[in-house]
Amino acid sequence: MKMAAPAPATPADSADGMHSTSIREKTPATTPIRVEAAVASLRARRHAVNEDWHSPLDHWSPLFVVADGVGGGALASRASRELVARLHEELAGARIDPQALRQALLDCDRAIARSIASRTTAAGAATVAICAGADASLARWLVAWVGDCRVYRLSAQSGAPVQLVTVDDTYRQLQEEPPPGGSLDDPARMVGNGAVDAPNVCEVALGDDEMLALCSDGVHKSADTGDIGRLLRGSAPLAERCRRLVEFARSNGSDDDATVLVVHRAPRRAAPLRRLVSIALLAGLAAALLWLAAERVPVTAAPYVPAANAATGEASGAAADGRTQ
């Protein structure tokens, strides 16, 4: 039975359009895996509303989505928000596999097209990137995308390379001719305009202390893999690192809405029971070693000292001078 879709997050944009949400989530107590997620989104100064949207981070779910509205204004914003909400509704409580992801995207394509057509004759659609946990240990993730939202995999440790997992669905990549006035680097596939035929899905292994970063093009067009790795690593809270990346994209020339959502598979931590067992074993071992050490200490008898004569203070008997009777 499917659970109700989570209500879309409604963060209040500040004067410059920034909103940021962070939450640390845990898998059930039966597993030692810890996952945290954070997101930052920055509205372009030229936009009246933020046309990007993302999964709400107010509850545990192994599903994370970033959508970038296409079409401008309220239509673009509506398309991205509706796409995120519908994906969560479609996939909540369901077994998520490649076919389920593809079908959910195709269903959303038709539903969003109908939704927008019921209100206007103008076109509205969205590009999207999705990450979904594929096993109980959260070591396997399914990545799906349509358009030019991207997903990167990177280690939280410095020096490791940043891997681009997705391939943009641009006219250039698909070797298709863009419409008049369009660019070869524009997205050729979007959700909501009927252009989706076979959504992209792949599987990614995620090790301990590794991250998946979902980005709209407002981020990755102004930040290369070196920038992404440098800004998403470090000891600062994950939300702060996300904020640094979208602010860097703006300062580096981005004039589009910029969103990054990061999922971090934190290092394994021993479960409480395992820690207690380890402590008990160490205490037992220490006690055994002390007992063995005590058994091996040689025992030396103390010499006999005769009691003193109460009257004279001298030792009584033959033992006083060491003579025998």
VOGU-3710 file (C-alpha; in Angstrom, 3 decimals, decimal comma):
1> mkmaapapat> 0,000/0,000/0,000  1,404/3,369/-0,998  1,877/6,051/1,597  0,616/9,562/1,043  3,069/11,858/-0,664  4,989/14,229/1,578  3,890/17,822/1,259  6,375/19,866/-0,758  8,688/21,901/1,412  7,844/25,590/1,500
11> padsadgmhs> 10,931/27,403/2,737  10,675/31,165/2,818  13,079/32,727/0,366  15,302/35,412/1,773  15,955/38,642/-0,074  18,569/36,992/-2,259  16,528/33,843/-2,793  18,547/31,519/-0,576  16,949/28,742/1,381  18,765/25,863/2,980
21> tsirektpat> 17,587/22,840/4,899  19,633/20,213/6,689  18,675/17,029/8,458  20,507/13,983/9,729  18,634/10,763/9,148  19,169/7,242/10,491  18,228/3,916/9,052  16,442/1,478/11,409  18,371/0,598/14,565  19,040/-2,898/13,233
31> tpirveaava> 21,692/-1,494/10,878  24,848/0,428/11,770  24,636/2,700/8,710  24,114/6,426/9,186  22,958/8,661/6,345  22,723/12,428/6,371  21,358/14,752/3,705  21,395/18,502/3,191  20,261/20,883/0,469  20,818/24,482/-0,534
41> slrarrhavn> 18,973/26,355/-3,268  19,586/29,872/-4,546  17,058/31,778/-6,688  18,464/33,602/-9,678  18,211/37,371/-9,329  16,447/37,555/-12,696  13,695/35,154/-11,585  10,630/36,178/-9,624  10,386/32,665/-8,136  12,820/29,783/-7,736
51> edwhspldhw> 12,164/27,386/-10,623  14,205/24,601/-8,979  12,710/22,283/-6,381  13,863/19,356/-4,269  12,767/16,609/-1,883  11,695/17,768/1,567  14,202/16,694/4,204  11,809/16,531/7,134  11,487/12,735/7,407  13,431/9,608/6,536
61> splfvvadgv> 13,128/8,402/2,959  15,734/6,676/0,778  14,498/8,777/-2,179  16,041/12,143/-3,106  15,018/14,371/-6,026  16,174/17,653/-7,566  14,045/19,138/-10,363  14,711/22,177/-12,568  11,622/23,812/-14,080  11,744/24,731/-17,776
71> gggalasras> 9,426/27,210/-19,443  9,858/30,249/-17,255  8,013/31,785/-14,348  5,149/30,121/-12,530  4,850/27,321/-15,101  8,449/26,223/-14,555  8,097/26,444/-10,787  4,833/24,494/-10,882  6,357/21,777/-13,069  9,361/21,238/-10,801
81> relvarlhee> 7,357/21,211/-7,560  4,679/18,929/-8,951  7,305/16,559/-10,330  9,018/16,183/-6,936  5,704/15,634/-5,138  4,437/13,100/-7,701  7,662/11,093/-7,655  7,484/10,760/-3,875  3,812/9,812/-4,104  4,416/7,253/-6,849
91> lagaridpqa> 7,397/5,604/-5,175  6,522/5,878/-1,470  6,257/2,428/0,081  6,991/0,727/-3,247  9,894/-1,542/-4,143  12,157/0,794/-6,086  13,919/-0,852/-9,008  14,954/0,449/-12,460  11,601/-0,356/-14,014  9,710/1,351/-11,185
101> lrqalldcdr> 11,798/4,502/-11,638  11,286/4,570/-15,400  7,559/4,006/-15,061  7,233/6,706/-12,399  8,943/9,234/-14,674  6,725/8,307/-17,624  3,630/8,603/-15,430  4,797/12,017/-14,208  5,442/13,145/-17,781  1,806/12,529/-18,729
111> aiarsiasrt> 0,340/13,793/-15,443  2,268/17,089/-15,483  1,392/17,675/-19,142  -2,311/17,255/-18,286  -2,011/19,429/-15,187  -0,440/22,328/-17,057  -2,779/21,963/-20,067  -5,766/22,283/-17,752  -4,609/25,778/-16,791  -2,841/27,216/-19,817
121> taagaatvai> -1,857/26,541/-23,405  1,767/27,420/-22,619  4,338/24,663/-22,246  5,857/23,710/-18,917  8,249/20,909/-18,028  11,197/20,031/-15,805  14,506/18,231/-15,902  15,271/15,962/-12,959  17,857/13,879/-11,101  16,896/11,094/-8,681
131> cagadaslar> 18,811/8,923/-6,213  17,098/5,981/-4,493  18,602/3,534/-1,999  18,481/0,027/-3,466  19,412/-2,171/-0,476  19,141/-2,223/3,311  22,785/-1,232/3,811  22,411/1,776/1,480  25,583/0,692/-0,306  23,730/0,420/-3,649
141> wlvawvgdcr> 21,842/3,340/-5,156  19,776/3,720/-8,302  20,343/6,976/-10,170  17,784/8,216/-12,708  17,686/11,420/-14,713  15,975/13,258/-17,555  17,561/16,340/-19,087  20,627/18,079/-17,704  20,329/17,837/-13,927  23,403/15,916/-12,784
151> vyrlsaqsga> 24,534/13,462/-10,117  28,127/13,259/-8,887  29,740/10,683/-6,624  32,634/11,730/-4,407  34,488/10,695/-1,303  34,385/12,977/1,717  38,167/12,520/1,904  40,319/15,052/0,088  42,308/14,058/-2,954  39,888/11,466/-4,350
161> pvqlvtvddt> 38,444/12,209/-7,812  34,862/13,397/-8,297  32,890/11,146/-10,670  30,093/12,424/-12,900  27,519/9,622/-12,875  24,990/11,032/-15,357  25,182/12,094/-19,024  23,240/15,211/-20,027  20,283/14,673/-22,374  21,265/17,593/-24,599
171> yrqlqeeppp> 20,683/17,936/-28,341  24,441/17,667/-28,807  24,730/14,458/-26,797  21,710/12,890/-28,516  22,864/14,163/-31,927  19,572/15,899/-32,568  18,827/19,280/-34,126  17,580/21,883/-31,627  14,469/23,921/-32,425  14,905/27,355/-34,042
181> ggslddparm> 16,615/29,678/-31,594  17,718/26,775/-29,416  21,217/25,617/-28,551  22,879/22,242/-28,972  23,563/22,342/-25,235  19,899/22,794/-24,270  18,121/19,786/-22,731  16,370/17,721/-25,383  14,445/15,600/-22,880  12,164/16,930/-20,136
191> vgngavdapn> 9,337/15,646/-17,955  5,971/17,221/-18,781  6,144/17,851/-22,521  5,879/14,298/-23,849  9,526/14,169/-24,915  10,476/11,340/-22,533  10,616/7,898/-24,115  13,234/5,967/-22,114  14,354/7,626/-18,859  17,980/7,008/-17,918
201> vcevalgdde> 18,671/4,690/-14,965  21,962/3,284/-13,648  23,221/1,704/-10,432  25,968/3,229/-8,287  27,920/1,694/-5,405  28,340/4,051/-2,462  31,033/3,253/0,077  31,502/4,471/3,634  32,155/8,227/3,805  31,061/8,749/0,192
211> mlalcsdgvh> 28,481/11,223/-1,102  26,041/11,639/-3,968  25,504/15,241/-5,065  22,398/16,100/-7,119  22,772/19,419/-8,965  20,687/21,606/-11,224  22,462/23,151/-14,197  22,651/26,454/-12,343  25,374/24,780/-10,274  27,297/22,533/-12,645
221> ksadtgdigr> 27,543/25,045/-15,494  29,520/27,351/-13,212  31,386/24,832/-11,020  33,602/22,045/-12,347  34,368/18,765/-10,573  37,358/20,307/-8,808  35,181/23,088/-7,396  32,491/20,619/-6,340  34,967/18,374/-4,526  36,714/21,260/-2,799
231> llrgsaplae> 33,509/22,905/-1,588  31,576/19,795/-0,529  34,413/18,348/1,551  35,608/19,489/4,931  34,577/19,569/8,564  31,811/22,186/8,284  28,182/21,006/8,614  26,905/19,466/5,394  24,302/22,211/4,880  27,012/24,856/5,096
241> rcrrlvefar> 29,066/23,059/2,451  26,011/22,948/0,165  25,493/26,670/0,741  29,108/27,386/-0,140  28,712/25,560/-3,469  25,610/27,429/-4,672  27,099/30,741/-3,590  30,310/29,896/-5,470  28,289/29,095/-8,610  26,637/32,524/-8,426
251> sngsdddatv> 29,933/34,316/-7,838  31,426/32,378/-10,755  28,851/33,651/-13,249  25,694/31,553/-12,800  22,561/33,573/-13,604  20,188/30,621/-13,137  18,555/29,059/-10,084  21,164/26,862/-8,379  20,355/23,810/-6,249  22,507/21,068/-4,740
261> lvvhraprra> 21,257/18,197/-2,575  23,914/15,967/-1,004  23,428/12,481/0,472  26,327/11,342/2,673  26,784/7,702/3,696  28,671/8,300/6,926  31,338/5,907/8,284  30,076/2,838/10,076  29,709/3,126/13,833  29,579/0,171/16,173
271> aplrrlvsia> 26,078/-0,566/17,385  25,527/-0,082/21,177  25,303/-3,833/21,828  28,524/-4,467/19,984  30,256/-1,753/22,002  29,036/-3,256/25,300  30,177/-6,737/24,281  33,585/-5,373/23,290  33,971/-3,575/26,633  32,964/-6,713/28,565
281> llaglaaall> 35,452/-8,874/26,649  38,277/-6,419/27,238  37,456/-6,206/30,960  37,431/-10,019/31,215  40,745/-10,286/29,409  42,334/-7,683/31,703  41,104/-9,544/34,803  42,482/-12,851/33,501  45,889/-11,307/32,820  46,030/-9,843/36,326
291> wlaaervpvt> 45,128/-13,224/37,869  47,839/-15,022/35,889  50,384/-12,410/36,896  49,476/-12,844/40,579  49,814/-16,653/40,348  53,349/-16,329/39,057  54,674/-14,026/41,869  56,996/-16,137/44,208  55,831/-16,369/47,817  58,608/-15,574/50,439
301> aapyvpaana> 58,055/-16,500/54,150  58,670/-13,704/56,635  61,318/-14,514/59,387  60,001/-15,456/62,836  60,529/-12,710/65,427  60,011/-13,857/69,085  57,674/-11,861/71,221  59,367/-9,429/73,656  59,329/-10,110/77,455  56,842/-7,784/78,952
311> atgeasgaaa> 59,017/-7,086/82,030  62,515/-6,781/80,638  61,826/-5,997/77,015  64,228/-8,829/76,116  63,459/-11,852/74,042  62,661/-14,857/76,186  63,765/-18,451/75,866  66,562/-20,000/73,985  65,589/-18,208/70,855  66,833/-14,952/72,349
321> dgrtq> 70,486/-15,801/71,685  69,855/-18,380/69,032  70,749/-21,338/71,302  68,815/-24,592/71,445  67,957/-26,588/74,546
//
